[in-house]
């Protein structure tokens, strides 16, 4: 068993903490209401962002090699 006494008193929060929490809840409530009322717009923006992110990740993994091979093949008639 622990020899430390249990503290049963309530933690007293300052007025500044209450103001910050109230302001945070107010701002989050407004943001949530806007997102819910414009759900289709948010969905389209999120989908576009994820497609762009996926494209960048694939380009980083594969590199330029995916486009260089076609460019060289298409220009063979000028090389020979």
C-alpha positions in Angstrom: 0.0 0.0 0.0 1.0 3.5 -0.6 1.9 5.7 2.3 0.8 8.9 0.5 -2.6 10.3 1.7 -5.5 10.4 -0.8 -6.4 14.0 -1.7 -10.2 14.3 -1.8 -10.4 18.1 -2.2 -11.7 19.6 -5.5 -9.2 21.2 -7.8 -10.0 24.9 -8.1 -9.7 26.3 -11.6 -9.0 29.9 -12.3 -11.4 32.2 -14.1 -9.0 32.4 -17.0 -9.4 28.7 -17.6 -13.1 29.0 -17.6 -13.0 31.8 -20.1 -10.7 29.9 -22.4 -12.8 26.7 -22.2 -16.0 28.7 -22.9 -14.4 30.4 -25.9 -13.1 27.1 -27.2 -16.5 25.5 -26.9 -18.1 28.4 -28.7 -15.7 28.4 -31.6 -15.9 24.6 -31.9 -19.6 24.8 -31.9 -19.7 27.3 -34.7 -17.2 25.3 -36.8 -19.2 22.1 -36.2 -22.5 23.9 -37.2 -20.8 25.3 -40.4 -19.4 21.9 -41.4 -22.7 20.2 -40.8 -24.6 22.8 -42.9 -22.0 22.5 -45.7 -21.3 18.8 -45.6 -21.3 18.2 -49.4 -18.7 21.0 -49.9 -16.5 19.7 -47.2 -16.8 16.2 -48.6 -15.8 17.4 -52.1 -12.8 19.3 -50.7 -11.7 16.4 -48.5 -11.9 14.0 -51.5 -10.0 16.3 -53.7 -7.3 16.7 -51.1 -7.0 13.0 -50.6 -6.7 12.3 -54.3 -4.0 15.0 -54.6 -2.2 13.5 -51.6 -2.4 10.0 -53.1 -1.0 11.2 -56.4 1.9 12.9 -54.7 2.7 9.8 -52.6 2.6 7.6 -55.7 4.8 10.0 -57.6 7.3 10.1 -54.7 7.4 6.2 -54.6 7.7 5.7 -58.3 9.6 8.8 -59.3 9.9 10.2 -62.7 10.6 6.8 -64.2 6.9 6.3 -64.9 6.9 9.2 -67.5 10.5 9.0 -68.8 10.0 5.6 -70.4 7.1 6.8 -72.5 8.9 10.0 -73.5 12.0 8.1 -74.7 9.9 5.5 -76.6 7.8 8.2 -78.3 11.0 10.1 -79.4 12.8 7.0 -80.9 11.9 8.0 -84.4 13.8 11.3 -84.0 16.8 9.6 -82.4 17.3 6.9 -85.1 
